[in-house]
Amino acid sequence: MLRYLIKRLLFMVPMLLGITLISFVVIHLTPGEPGILDAEMNPKVTKEVRERIRSFYGLDKPLHMQYYLWLKRIIKLDFGISFAPDRRPVIDKITERLPITITINIFSMALIFIVGIPIGIYCARYKDTPLDKFLTAFVFAGYATPTFWLALLMMILFGVYLELLPISGIKSFHFHELSFVEKIIDMGKHLLLPVCISAFGGLAGISRYMKSSLLEVLRQEYITTAYAKGLSENIVLKKHALRNALLPVITILGLSVPGLIGGSVIFESIFSIPGMGQLFYMSVMARDYPTIMGILVIGAFLTLLGNLLADIFYAVADPRIRIG
């Protein structure tokens, strides 16, 4: 098992390098450059001034040289200086926003796991019952519903009409005046809608995969043999069927990490949450290349880490993998 983990960790290095190379090239292929967008709107800016702006940002060098210089800094964990007017180090801008995005994604993953898997188990155990049909319809609705549209509906319902939950930010204006317990409650209210919206699509998917996987396992001959031995339904489900049914679900959970990170751009912008997703959107609009690349590197690393954790849980659930 240890040897397998070391091999996977070493394999992450060329994967991360390839992701950064493709991302760097694609970013620089997009029209517009930092500073040039504003300069084009000003008729007094001459061609020489534009060239000085490109030289200031280091954009006058060939693309492969820009990538080489950027890679040299990244190896030292130096993400460079932001092209934004604040000229802050990229690592500082990311580290102050990254915990918020990670917290929301962890809560979303936990909600998907805690709620989605029991729903899938129930639908497989009581197949074709009225509640199973209702939950199946709910699952398909979850697949079909756009996240941004659902977020706007929930904001109108719970924030405007019912006035139960805040619809922007992660803190109230009087947050500093609250006690410790009141601060936790206040942040919980602010994060409730974003977490639920973030988890909704994944929740529907995981429950569906869990149901399909468990139904497939229950058709196997060893399950019939377990029933023939006189074992109760609960024991057959918990000790024989559930562990094998979890294997594809664990894989899907690992693959859902990129979707959650990508979804952060949408719901953080809608709910005005100062997380990494909102920073990424603002950086793309401003053509802030160092910040964009820094966020992509962090996102790619978290995605690869999520896949690695999925493989570890896969080995925990299946002894054959550990032995192999």
Buried (B, 14 or more C-beta within 10 A) or exposed (E): EEEBEEEBEEEBEEBBEEBBEEBBEEBBEEEEBBBBEEBEEEEEBEEEEBEEBBEEBBBEEEEEEBBEEBEEBBEEEBBBBBBBEEEEBBBEBBEBBBEBBBBBBEBBBEBBBEBBBEBBBBBBBEBEEEEBEEBBEEBEEBEEBEBBEBBBEBBEEBBEEEEEBBBEBBBBEEBEEBEEEEBEEBBEBBBBBBBBBBBBBBBBBBBBBBBBBBBBBBEEEEBEEBBEEEBEEEEBBEEBBBBBBBBBBBBBBBBBBBBBBEBBBBBBBBBEBBBBBBBBBEBBEBBBBBBBBBBBBBBBBBBBBBBBBBBBBBBBBBEEBEEE
